[in-house]
Amino acid sequence: MPSSSRDVEPRRKPRQVRAELTRDRILTAAAHVFSEHGYAAGTTNRIAEQARVSIGSLYQYFPNKDAILAELMVRHIDRGTWTHADRLDFSPGSLETVVRALVRDAIDNHRDDPRLLRIMIEEGQLSGELRDTITRHGEQRVAEVRAVFARHPDVHVRDLDTAVDLVVFTVELNTHRLAAFQQAVDVFEDELVDMVTRYLRGPSSAD
């Protein structure tokens, strides 16, 4: 992800429903335009036309397409919470199933639009809001995963906090790559689940 070299902060945060709807329409249009035409050809004029707003209206909300992409990234990250974690089985011998639920949830959160995700990875620039969102999401995800692994009797690692950080980073990084570059999902999922499960079981699992 490139570092921020342009103004990527949104200009206007809507306070009224109508303004919020207009901003949402611009973002929805931008996602379509970037996926359909690519980032280089995804101009603000094309986005405004797709959103059926004037270019002047678009610039009231965003200074450029980099800021629009940064906001799309904020929304993408905000969707990435671990759903159904409260339904997991914590009985002995179920660790692989728990890890698979974690991996599959991460994969499902990135299935929507592989081409747009690839553009986010290759072209996205950091806004202040995006930095805050990444930090907040990382802390939330680590807390969710730590709460699960702390309860599971099959987890045997030297330091739980370090282990959780490693697992979350590994799963998130690789699922982004999987979705963006459209690798074989089944093979990827099985190998990642096996790797993480063996690690969490600790040295005794190799005996």
C-alpha positions in Angstrom: 0.0 0.0 0.0 1.6 3.3 -1.0 2.2 6.0 1.6 0.0 9.1 1.4 1.4 11.7 -1.0 -1.8 13.5 -1.8 -4.8 14.8 0.1 -6.8 11.7 0.9 -9.0 13.1 3.6 -12.7 13.4 2.8 -13.8 17.1 2.6 -17.3 16.8 4.1 -18.9 14.4 6.6 -22.6 14.4 6.0 -24.9 15.5 8.8 -28.2 15.1 7.0 -29.8 11.9 5.6 -29.9 13.3 2.1 -26.2 14.2 2.1 -25.3 10.8 3.5 -27.2 9.1 0.7 -25.4 11.2 -1.9 -22.0 10.3 -0.3 -23.0 6.6 -0.3 -24.1 6.8 -4.0 -20.7 8.3 -4.9 -18.9 5.5 -3.0 -21.0 2.8 -4.6 -20.4 4.3 -8.0 -16.7 4.5 -7.4 -16.5 0.8 -6.5 -18.3 -0.1 -9.7 -16.1 2.2 -11.8 -12.8 1.1 -10.3 -13.8 -2.6 -10.8 -15.1 -2.1 -14.3 -12.5 0.3 -15.7 -9.5 0.0 -13.4 -8.0 2.7 -11.2 -6.2 4.7 -13.9 -9.3 5.0 -16.0 -11.6 5.5 -13.0 -11.7 9.2 -13.1 -13.8 11.5 -10.9 -15.8 12.5 -13.9 -16.6 8.9 -14.7 -17.5 8.3 -11.0 -19.8 11.4 -10.9 -21.5 10.2 -14.1 -22.1 6.7 -12.7 -23.4 8.3 -9.4 -25.6 10.7 -11.3 -24.2 13.7 -9.5 -22.4 16.7 -10.8 -18.6 16.8 -10.6 -19.0 19.8 -8.3 -21.1 17.8 -5.9 -18.6 15.0 -5.8 -15.8 17.5 -4.9 -17.9 18.7 -2.0 -17.3 15.3 -0.4 -13.9 14.2 -1.8 -10.9 16.1 -3.1 -9.9 13.4 -5.5 -10.3 9.7 -6.4 -7.5 8.7 -3.9 -9.7 10.0 -1.1 -12.7 8.0 -2.4 -10.6 4.8 -2.6 -9.4 5.5 1.0 -13.0 5.7 2.2 -13.9 2.5 0.4 -11.0 0.8 2.2 -12.3 2.1 5.6 -15.7 0.6 4.8 -14.1 -2.7 3.7 -12.1 -3.0 7.0 -15.1 -2.0 9.1 -17.0 -5.1 7.7 -14.3 -7.5 8.9 -15.5 -8.6 12.3 -15.5 -12.3 13.2 -19.2 -13.4 12.9 -20.6 -16.3 14.9 -17.6 -16.6 17.1 -20.0 -17.1 20.0 -21.2 -20.4 18.5 -17.9 -22.2 18.4 -17.2 -25.6 20.0 -14.6 -25.5 22.7 -14.5 -29.2 23.5 -11.1 -31.0 23.5 -10.1 -32.1 20.0 -12.1 -29.3 18.2 -9.2 -26.8 17.6 -9.0 -27.5 13.9 -12.7 -26.7 13.5 -12.3 -23.5 15.4 -9.3 -22.5 13.3 -11.2 -23.3 10.1 -14.1 -21.1 11.3 -11.6 -18.2 11.7 -10.0 -18.7 8.3 -13.3 -19.2 6.5 -14.7 -16.1 8.1 -11.7 -14.1 6.9 -12.1 -15.5 3.4 -15.8 -14.8 3.3 -15.1 -11.1 4.3 -13.0 -10.7 1.1 -15.1 -12.5 -1.5 -17.2 -9.6 -2.8 -15.1 -7.9 -5.4 -11.6 -9.3 -6.0 -10.7 -6.7 -8.6 -11.6 -3.8 -6.3 -9.6 -5.5 -3.4 -6.6 -5.8 -5.7 -6.8 -2.0 -6.5 -7.1 -1.3 -2.8 -3.9 -3.2 -2.1 -1.9 -1.8 -5.0 -3.2 1.8 -5.2 -4.6 2.7 -1.8 -3.1 5.6 0.2 -3.4 6.1 3.9 -5.7 8.8 5.3 -5.9 9.6 8.9 -9.2 7.9 9.2 -7.9 4.8 7.4 -4.9 4.6 9.8 -7.3 4.9 12.8 -9.6 2.2 11.3 -6.7 -0.2 10.7 -5.5 0.2 14.3 -9.0 -0.1 15.7 -9.9 -3.1 13.6 -6.5 -4.8 14.4 -7.1 -4.4 18.1 -10.7 -5.6 17.8 -9.7 -8.7 15.8 -6.9 -9.6 18.1 -9.2 -9.3 21.1 -11.8 -11.5 19.5 -9.3 -14.2 18.5 -7.5 -14.0 21.9 -10.8 -14.6 23.7 -11.4 -17.7 21.7 -8.0 -19.2 22.0 -7.7 -18.4 25.7 -10.8 -20.7 26.3 -9.7 -23.6 24.1 -8.1 -26.5 25.9 -6.0 -27.6 22.8 -4.1 -24.4 22.6 -0.5 -24.8 24.0 1.7 -21.9 23.1 4.5 -20.2 25.1 2.9 -16.7 24.9 -0.7 -16.4 24.0 -0.6 -12.7 23.1 2.3 -13.1 20.7 0.7 -16.2 19.2 -2.6 -14.4 18.6 -0.8 -11.5 16.9 1.0 -13.9 14.6 -2.1 -15.9 13.7 -4.2 -12.8 13.0 -1.5 -11.2 10.9 -0.9 -14.5 9.0 -4.6 -15.1 8.3 -5.4 -11.5 7.3 -2.4 -11.1 5.0 -2.9 -14.4 3.2 -6.7 -14.0 2.8 -6.2 -10.6 1.2 -3.7 -12.1 -1.2 -6.0 -15.0 -1.9 -9.0 -12.9 -2.7 -7.1 -10.2 -4.7 -5.2 -12.7 -6.9 -7.9 -15.4 -7.0 -5.9 -18.4 -5.9 -7.5 -21.9 -5.4 -9.7 -21.4 -2.3 -10.0 -25.0 -1.1 -6.3 -25.8 -1.2 -5.4 -22.4 0.4 -7.9 -22.9 3.2 -6.8 -26.4 4.0 -3.1 -25.6 4.1 -3.6 -22.4 6.2 -5.8 -24.3 8.7 -3.3 -27.1 9.0 -0.4 -24.7 9.6 -2.2 -22.6 12.2 -3.6 -25.6 14.0 -0.2 -27.3 14.3 1.3 -24.1 15.6 -1.4 -23.5 18.3 -1.2 -27.1 19.5 2.4 -26.5 20.4 5.5 -28.8 20.3 3.7 -31.8 21.9 1.4 -32.1 18.8 4.4 -33.3 16.7 5.0 -36.3 19.0 
